[in-house]
Amino acid sequence: MAGARTLHTTQPVEMDMEKKSTKMWGGRFSKDIDSSILAWTESITVDSHLVAEDLWGSMAHVAMLGSQGIIPANNAAAILDTLYKLQQDWIEGRWQWIPSQEDVHMNAEKMVIDALGMDVGGRMHTCRSRNDQVVLDSKLYARRRLLELRSRVVDAVEALLKKAEAHKDDVMVSYTHVQHAQPVSVAYWLTHYAGVLLRDLQRLKAAYDTTDQNPLGSGAIAGTSFPIDRQLTTDLMGFQEVHLHGMDATSSRDFMLESLSAATILQVTMSRLAEEFILWSSYEFRTLTLDDGFAMGSSMMPQKKNPGALELLRGRGGRAIGYLTAACTMMKGLPSGYNRDFHEDKELLVATMELMNKAVQVVPPLINSTTINLKRMEELSWGNFANATELANYLVAKHDVPFRRAHDIVGNENFSNTQFCFEHLKKWDIKAPESEVLAVLNPTHVMKTYTSLGATSPSSVSHIIDTYTAKLGEHRHVLQTDQTRVKRAYDASRSLASEAAKVVHNKDDLVKLIQKYRPTSH
Ligand code: ARG
């Protein structure tokens, strides 16, 4: 190694056996990394989100190395025991970073070597690279946070459907171009958010499935010449499948782009919802009243009740979009193989997941606590010709007027005065009984006649709610399956690691122990 180094220098280099670098990878280096460069390149700060995952990955790896006879089984058992203890330290807040070791991988390995000595601990990283390790950790982390996010979106959809159930008969005006459009039910408006959130769930699940493939065993880029068992590590970490191609697994971050983009689209959904609640709780609309718990006062204007939490739900959308943009930009020029640029991806992944998991949590209490001002909504539905379309429809259906002419007849006039309306129709030689016209001008009545598939009548909305409830049930079921698979594997790896030192004396013992805990593969 030292000899190889001399090829790159014009000065003769001391050939002593003492390592000049304190880094675990320091064999070929003549001195330590500059402290300011270390501070600039470290990833301990963001890696603090990956500690439990990194140790889990090492447990699976070491159990596999021992059971395949790649390292001695008793060494594997000792390492497993140390990894378990380190994980306990992390969980119970005793973990102490070694700042000179730049990231979580080097920290954990150093701790294992410090605990067991080089002869034993130094075997942990056999046929593994930080290139497969870091993408493994990122995937385990993304998986955990996506599960959380999915369950929060399930809660949000549930809150919307529950609220909607009570408002199938209540009328409000809908808007297009922020101008009065047609009367709809309050339940119809609420369930349209449930519809898009259900698709957000579907996108998150797709991103989850892309993420849920095991990259460990890819090595630095090309796999390995050791007889590894990738299915075993896949099972011990509860992955749905192996990420087959080593170069692809270490080079690609599309799972991250997909996760970020699903999360960002969800954030856009929530931002729009927030905007509508802000607008509708304003004095001009007054159709919603925010709970005091969601509002903030002004330091100067005593009368103010500002929708601060919702403004943040809207405003932070900018961040999510920025993180996704940063991730795509970071990726777009990278050649194959691991590139240190990937260091950046975890910052973006963690920031997005932190942001989103907190944001979605706001939605159910928002839905539950906001007062819908039904009287005000009904009042507005009478104003500003929200029934013009229906009057035109009436002329088409009952008086055989072509729609384009009906559009003209209705569009040119002001029907706020019903008397005027009758006179006007008479002018066009349309003999409409008063009772029929009055019904057509009644928003609640009209809303109830919109009975087509996906329309706003109570019966159509009941169908929508039933359909969405069934879909939500499916999502909940799939989510539970995913949660259980991950939890079983995590518990299995921990049990195995905690028992190893006691029961493993040779390879057979280790193989038996793994058999005892290995979750069945799929
Ligand atoms: N912090 C680094 C990252 O985020 C860890 C891996 C460094 N890997 C390497 N092969 N040099 O990617």
Boltz pocket constraint, residues with backbone or C-beta under 6 A from the ligand:
constraints:
  - pocket:
      binder: B
      contacts: [[A, 41], [A, 43], [A, 103], [A, 130], [A, 131], [A, 134], [A, 338], [A, 339], [A, 340], [A, 342], [A, 343], [A, 344], [A, 346]]
      max_distance: 6.0
